[in-house]
Amino acid sequence: MPFVRYLKILFEYDIEDGLTVIFPGGIQIGSTKDEVIAAYGEAEDPYEGDYLHMYTWYDPNSYYNGCEIDFDAETGLVNSMYMDK
């Protein structure tokens, strides 16, 4: 049975009517930081730099399985999402 092991979604400025990927909890590119925290809780390993805020959640059974959601530091909106299992 085929499955996805790693998924990476990035915001692209010039794509119109493209593919929409929605993570569990309704999270997608353009979601707010408050929406992400409401869906997943506080991040285990947050990084907040000048240009990028990176929030990460890990599977309790494996550090290698998890989810990372990156936000634009200025707008607070999701601009990339990663999921690895």
Secondary structure, 3 states (H helix, E strand, C coil): CCCCCEEEEECCCCCCCCCCCCEHHHECCCCEHHHHHHHHCCCCCCEECCCEEEEEEEECCEEEEEEEEEEECCCCEEEEEEEEC
